[in-house]
Amino acid sequence: MTRRTDRTPLHLNAFLMSVGHHEAAWRLPESPASGGTDLAHYAELARIAERGKLDSLFLADSPVLMGDPGRRPGSKLEPTVLLTALAAVTSRIGLIATASTSYNEPYNLARRFASVDHVSGGRAGWNIVTTAGADAARNFGLDDTPLHRDRYLRAAEFVEVATKLWDSWADDAVLADKELGVHARAERVRPIDHRGTYFRVDGPLNVQRSPQGYPLLVQAGSSEDGKDFAARYAEAVFTAQQTLEEAIAFSKDVKERAAGLGRDPGGIKILPGIVPVIGDTGAQARELDAELDRLIRPEYAKRQLARTLRIDPDALDLDAELPGEIPGEDEIEGAKSRYTLIVDLARRERLTVRQLIGRLGGGRGHRTFAGTAEQVADTIEHWYDAGAADGFNIMPAVLPSGLELFVDRVVPILQERGLFRTEYTGTTLREHYGLPRPANRIFDVVDSRAGHLGIALSGAR
């Protein structure tokens, strides 16, 4: 097994989902009834995560009501709006939100994330997704999900346009010279004149270049197309693996693809999801995990599983294994990698449908681990040292208590082992992840051709 030799501090992201990642968390007495739309609830979570010196917090999103609203809370705020509010109650932690390239336009989205980066002082991140599902497609005038390959081709061009827009202002464009009466050098703000397969965008952006240049670019797909996309664009990857071996293989694969494209593999941080259920003893943690599973409504969960597997709910027997005849990944145009993870988990461990529902209830395929704080820290350290992860996407089963337990009990252990920061040393999200500020691909090329920046500026006055 490959062992990590550098042992740089790992990265921790708090994945905040309403009242917790377990689908039955909302039924616990501690859970706020309106957690998904309660700003005070999210503000408390953000402060807890920042107290733990976590790199970032993350808000998932989808342009559709997810699943049956009778099963779990489905109402959620638009994430970039929420991030702007959270920027006001925090000062250092990174702020990452999901936004779809399937059902947005590059100009509007580039503007929103540049705005969040300005408002937060350089703490914004964009989780780039290619939304799957016919229900989402029908919210945007389509009959069905665009083909998987087409979604990724659109996503690639989308990111190219967004980064051009962020580069459409030079870093030194704004003078704000009151004596001369010159606010910005017009020649240091340029249109991008993009003409592509999916988009025609003139530009420039109506927001000057933000503190980070670009928000941190995050990606979360693990299909072949997803891994190719991550290798080309992503700086952090949120992923889901159930076993150490699968996680090692995934990390190695993505970083080798990046190296093949001329990128530094160290410039991509791999963060598998983990759902930690923490107790004073291992038995107590397992009992809490079992209590949550007992609160799952199996009739709802069975329908959701059937939708994911693209089969009739009547084909699923709660006390039997998955039927032999189900679609293969090649037949799926939705979330291919998550589909395969679920099927492989069920087949590998010979789970009944009821058992599979329980395993998916905590993290929808992400690895759930019930144990003491030290056992959780041991697991994180083991995966990190084995080269399976550069950090972790922490997905508390219950919020806020699960995040508090992780911050107050697990983080100090990781700090004592020299695996995690004790204080923030940077102010931007890119600094937290040890990543450079991107060069401006429009103006830096011009400036280098001029010989040095001063030559270009002298001609601009």
DONUDO-99413 format. One line per field, with one value per residue (C-alpha): residue number from 0; residue in one letter; x, y, z. Coordinates in steps of 0.05 Angstrom, whole numbers, plus 5000, padded with zeros to 4 digits. Example, Ala and Ser with C-alpha at 12.3 -4.5 7.8 and 13.67 -1.06 7.14 Angstrom:
BEGIN
resi: 0,1
resn: A,S
xx: 5246,5273
yy: 4910,4979
zz: 5156,5143
// end
This chain:
BEGIN
resi: 0,1,2,3,4,5,6,7,8,9,10,11,12,13,14,15,16,17,18,19,20,21,22,23,24,25,26,27,28,29,30,31,32,33,34,35,36,37,38,39,40,41,42,43,44,45,46,47,48,49,50,51,52,53,54,55,56,57,58,59,60,61,62,63,64,65,66,67,68,69,70,71,72,73,74,75,76,77,78,79,80,81,82,83,84,85,86,87,88,89,90,91,92,93,94,95,96,97,98,99,100,101,102,103,104,105,106,107,108,109,110,111,112,113,114,115,116,117,118,119,120,121,122,123,124,125,126,127,128,129,130,131,132,133,134,135,136,137,138,139,140,141,142,143,144,145,146,147,148,149,150,151,152,153,154,155,156,157,158,159,160,161,162,163,164,165,166,167,168,169,170,171,172,173,174,175,176,177,178,179,180,181,182,183,184,185,186,187,188,189,190,191,192,193,194,195,196,197,198,199,200,201,202,203,204,205,206,207,208,209,210,211,212,213,214,215,216,217,218,219,220,221,222,223,224,225,226,227,228,229,230,231,232,233,234,235,236,237,238,239,240,241,242,243,244,245,246,247,248,249,250,251,252,253,254,255,256,257,258,259,260,261,262,263,264,265,266,267,268,269,270,271,272,273,274,275,276,277,278,279,280,281,282,283,284,285,286,287,288,289,290,291,292,293,294,295,296,297,298,299,300,301,302,303,304,305,306,307,308,309,310,311,312,313,314,315,316,317,318,319,320,321,322,323,324,325,326,327,328,329,330,331,332,333,334,335,336,337,338,339,340,341,342,343,344,345,346,347,348,349,350,351,352,353,354,355,356,357,358,359,360,361,362,363,364,365,366,367,368,369,370,371,372,373,374,375,376,377,378,379,380,381,382,383,384,385,386,387,388,389,390,391,392,393,394,395,396,397,398,399,400,401,402,403,404,405,406,407,408,409,410,411,412,413,414,415,416,417,418,419,420,421,422,423,424,425,426,427,428,429,430,431,432,433,434,435,436,437,438,439,440,441,442,443,444,445,446,447,448,449,450,451,452,453,454,455,456,457,458,459,460
resn: M,T,R,R,T,D,R,T,P,L,H,L,N,A,F,L,M,S,V,G,H,H,E,A,A,W,R,L,P,E,S,P,A,S,G,G,T,D,L,A,H,Y,A,E,L,A,R,I,A,E,R,G,K,L,D,S,L,F,L,A,D,S,P,V,L,M,G,D,P,G,R,R,P,G,S,K,L,E,P,T,V,L,L,T,A,L,A,A,V,T,S,R,I,G,L,I,A,T,A,S,T,S,Y,N,E,P,Y,N,L,A,R,R,F,A,S,V,D,H,V,S,G,G,R,A,G,W,N,I,V,T,T,A,G,A,D,A,A,R,N,F,G,L,D,D,T,P,L,H,R,D,R,Y,L,R,A,A,E,F,V,E,V,A,T,K,L,W,D,S,W,A,D,D,A,V,L,A,D,K,E,L,G,V,H,A,R,A,E,R,V,R,P,I,D,H,R,G,T,Y,F,R,V,D,G,P,L,N,V,Q,R,S,P,Q,G,Y,P,L,L,V,Q,A,G,S,S,E,D,G,K,D,F,A,A,R,Y,A,E,A,V,F,T,A,Q,Q,T,L,E,E,A,I,A,F,S,K,D,V,K,E,R,A,A,G,L,G,R,D,P,G,G,I,K,I,L,P,G,I,V,P,V,I,G,D,T,G,A,Q,A,R,E,L,D,A,E,L,D,R,L,I,R,P,E,Y,A,K,R,Q,L,A,R,T,L,R,I,D,P,D,A,L,D,L,D,A,E,L,P,G,E,I,P,G,E,D,E,I,E,G,A,K,S,R,Y,T,L,I,V,D,L,A,R,R,E,R,L,T,V,R,Q,L,I,G,R,L,G,G,G,R,G,H,R,T,F,A,G,T,A,E,Q,V,A,D,T,I,E,H,W,Y,D,A,G,A,A,D,G,F,N,I,M,P,A,V,L,P,S,G,L,E,L,F,V,D,R,V,V,P,I,L,Q,E,R,G,L,F,R,T,E,Y,T,G,T,T,L,R,E,H,Y,G,L,P,R,P,A,N,R,I,F,D,V,V,D,S,R,A,G,H,L,G,I,A,L,S,G,A,R
xx: 5000,5026,5041,5040,5109,5097,5044,5023,4962,4898,4837,4769,4704,4638,4582,4520,4453,4392,4386,4435,4453,4414,4345,4312,4351,4292,4252,4299,4276,4338,4324,4294,4230,4250,4325,4329,4307,4329,4387,4401,4410,4460,4496,4505,4533,4581,4608,4618,4657,4700,4713,4743,4788,4758,4779,4709,4635,4594,4522,4495,4439,4395,4344,4288,4251,4291,4250,4185,4174,4138,4201,4249,4256,4262,4258,4325,4351,4389,4461,4498,4447,4457,4533,4530,4493,4542,4601,4574,4576,4644,4713,4759,4724,4715,4645,4630,4564,4539,4515,4494,4524,4464,4412,4450,4485,4559,4551,4501,4538,4606,4577,4545,4609,4653,4604,4608,4684,4684,4633,4671,4741,4764,4730,4684,4684,4642,4622,4611,4557,4522,4451,4418,4344,4284,4247,4301,4300,4225,4235,4274,4230,4263,4229,4287,4359,4410,4457,4513,4568,4533,4525,4600,4617,4571,4603,4673,4654,4615,4678,4720,4671,4666,4742,4748,4697,4734,4797,4762,4786,4861,4880,4904,4845,4815,4853,4800,4843,4799,4848,4854,4781,4798,4764,4789,4834,4785,4838,4849,4777,4764,4707,4719,4681,4668,4636,4628,4582,4537,4549,4558,4583,4613,4633,4667,4638,4607,4645,4720,4768,4755,4805,4820,4818,4773,4733,4761,4737,4707,4678,4638,4627,4664,4643,4696,4672,4671,4743,4766,4731,4762,4831,4825,4790,4780,4823,4784,4742,4685,4677,4644,4680,4660,4728,4800,4821,4769,4789,4863,4848,4804,4855,4911,4869,4847,4917,4949,4898,4915,4990,4976,4945,5006,4977,5011,4974,4985,4939,4879,4855,4814,4762,4719,4655,4650,4588,4616,4567,4605,4592,4629,4637,4634,4570,4537,4555,4527,4463,4453,4466,4415,4364,4368,4359,4297,4266,4271,4203,4218,4160,4190,4261,4241,4209,4271,4317,4274,4279,4355,4358,4308,4263,4191,4185,4144,4206,4240,4227,4249,4275,4309,4371,4368,4336,4385,4358,4371,4400,4475,4514,4517,4441,4440,4442,4436,4487,4526,4580,4530,4487,4547,4569,4501,4495,4566,4554,4491,4523,4589,4558,4496,4450,4375,4337,4320,4394,4414,4363,4394,4464,4443,4401,4460,4498,4468,4528,4582,4618,4584,4628,4601,4652,4687,4722,4789,4764,4739,4806,4842,4800,4814,4889,4891,4858,4901,4966,4947,4940,4865,4850,4880,4825,4751,4682,4652,4577,4547,4487,4452,4460,4482,4503,4542,4584,4596,4620,4668,4696,4702,4726,4756,4791,4833,4858,4878,4913,4951,4975,5000,4949,4908,4918,4910,4900,4884,4947,4914,4853,4828,4799,4856,4906,4871,4877,4949,4932,4958,4917,4906,4942,4899,4900,4879,4923,4983,4998,4995,5038,5091,5095,5106,5166,5140,5079,5107,5112,5039,5018,5058,5023,4956,4962
yy: 5000,5070,5111,5187,5216,5292,5293,5364,5384,5353,5393,5390,5415,5418,5395,5428,5397,5426,5389,5333,5283,5226,5227,5215,5269,5317,5271,5280,5329,5373,5386,5454,5446,5498,5485,5485,5558,5584,5634,5632,5556,5562,5620,5576,5519,5567,5593,5523,5503,5565,5553,5487,5522,5481,5501,5511,5498,5472,5479,5429,5448,5424,5463,5415,5391,5330,5267,5263,5323,5276,5237,5291,5367,5388,5464,5499,5569,5588,5575,5636,5681,5642,5645,5720,5722,5672,5715,5769,5725,5693,5720,5664,5599,5585,5587,5536,5528,5481,5512,5474,5484,5450,5501,5567,5615,5631,5707,5705,5651,5683,5748,5714,5679,5740,5778,5727,5728,5804,5804,5751,5779,5721,5660,5635,5567,5537,5464,5451,5400,5374,5365,5298,5278,5288,5325,5379,5382,5394,5456,5486,5469,5402,5335,5295,5299,5318,5261,5250,5266,5329,5354,5349,5382,5440,5442,5448,5506,5537,5538,5565,5623,5637,5639,5686,5732,5732,5751,5806,5857,5864,5864,5936,5961,6003,6067,6107,6168,6226,6280,6256,6237,6167,6109,6052,6044,6026,5988,5943,5919,5877,5838,5763,5755,5681,5642,5568,5508,5524,5597,5665,5715,5784,5807,5838,5820,5878,5859,5874,5816,5788,5777,5705,5718,5657,5623,5555,5506,5442,5382,5322,5272,5205,5177,5172,5239,5267,5246,5275,5340,5341,5328,5388,5439,5419,5443,5402,5340,5318,5243,5181,5115,5059,5024,5046,5009,5045,5112,5100,5079,5140,5190,5158,5158,5231,5256,5215,5244,5314,5301,5277,5345,5381,5399,5391,5332,5367,5422,5376,5360,5296,5298,5235,5243,5213,5212,5209,5186,5200,5172,5169,5095,5054,5021,5088,5112,5049,5056,5127,5103,5047,5095,5140,5080,5058,5126,5117,5109,5049,5062,5130,5104,5045,5092,5136,5075,5051,5119,5117,5046,5063,5005,4995,5000,4936,4899,4913,4867,4900,4834,4808,4829,4873,4836,4806,4845,4920,4970,4973,5039,5047,5052,5108,5181,5209,5205,5146,5142,5144,5091,5044,5057,5038,4974,4953,4963,4922,4865,4864,4859,4820,4871,4865,4925,4943,4940,4980,5034,5038,5044,5099,5136,5169,5194,5171,5127,5164,5123,5124,5110,5102,5105,5147,5212,5176,5121,5173,5208,5141,5127,5196,5189,5119,5140,5203,5165,5112,5164,5155,5228,5297,5313,5298,5325,5320,5303,5303,5256,5305,5381,5419,5366,5323,5382,5405,5336,5333,5403,5395,5323,5300,5363,5369,5298,5313,5377,5339,5290,5348,5332,5396,5470,5501,5571,5599,5625,5654,5696,5667,5598,5586,5599,5550,5496,5515,5536,5595,5654,5641,5684,5728,5693,5755,5810,5771,5746,5818,5843,5789,5804,5877,5855,5877,5908,5978,5981,5963,6014,6070,6060,6059,6128
zz: 5000,4982,5043,5046,5056,5060,5116,5103,5145,5120,5097,5130,5099,5136,5090,5119,5101,5136,5203,5186,5132,5161,5130,5197,5235,5230,5275,5335,5389,5379,5305,5288,5248,5196,5195,5119,5115,5183,5176,5251,5247,5190,5224,5286,5244,5208,5274,5301,5239,5242,5316,5294,5243,5187,5117,5091,5095,5037,5016,4965,4917,4861,4819,4837,4899,4918,4933,4971,5017,5064,5075,5099,5098,5025,5029,5020,5008,4945,4968,4941,4976,5040,5033,5029,5096,5127,5104,5150,5212,5199,5182,5160,5140,5066,5035,4980,4943,4889,4824,4762,4693,4663,4684,4692,4645,4653,4658,4715,4754,4745,4771,4832,4853,4841,4885,4940,4936,4943,5000,5038,5027,4984,5015,4958,4925,4869,4869,4795,4779,4717,4742,4726,4730,4686,4742,4741,4665,4664,4707,4649,4590,4573,4569,4598,4623,4570,4554,4605,4554,4530,4601,4612,4546,4565,4634,4604,4560,4618,4662,4605,4596,4671,4679,4619,4651,4717,4677,4638,4689,4702,4775,4769,4728,4783,4798,4836,4824,4847,4828,4756,4753,4729,4765,4722,4661,4607,4568,4628,4623,4560,4527,4520,4454,4467,4410,4426,4417,4476,4492,4459,4510,4496,4566,4602,4671,4709,4772,4778,4790,4859,4916,4897,4822,4815,4870,4889,4836,4866,4830,4855,4798,4797,4729,4674,4646,4717,4731,4665,4682,4752,4724,4678,4723,4795,4853,4904,4892,4937,4927,4957,4968,5016,5021,5030,4967,4925,4953,4940,4868,4857,4884,4843,4780,4784,4800,4744,4695,4719,4711,4640,4626,4651,4719,4786,4820,4886,4861,4868,4938,4944,5000,5009,5049,5118,5163,5234,5288,5353,5423,5489,5474,5411,5436,5449,5379,5347,5387,5362,5291,5301,5332,5270,5225,5264,5250,5174,5140,5095,5048,5029,5026,4982,4931,4930,4921,4863,4829,4836,4807,4752,4770,4794,4871,4870,4845,4912,4972,5037,5065,5001,4964,4902,4842,4793,4734,4742,4692,4682,4690,4614,4613,4665,4642,4712,4769,4742,4796,4853,4820,4814,4885,4913,4870,4886,4961,4960,4919,4957,5026,5003,5037,5038,5012,5084,5104,5042,5059,5128,5100,5052,5103,5135,5075,5009,4995,5033,5086,5154,5214,5285,5341,5393,5376,5378,5332,5282,5285,5275,5213,5184,5197,5168,5102,5099,5110,5060,5005,4999,5017,5024,5074,5086,5072,5142,5138,5208,5213,5259,5263,5302,5353,5305,5281,5353,5373,5313,5327,5402,5405,5340,5316,5380,5371,5299,5322,5376,5322,5279,5225,5228,5239,5307,5277,5209,5176,5114,5100,5034,5018,4969,5024,5069,5015,4999,4928,4888,4862,4788,4738,4693,4626,4587,4617,4643,4573,4546,4602,4593,4519,4536,4577,4645,4676,4676,4601,4593,4645,4615,4549,4585,4617
// end
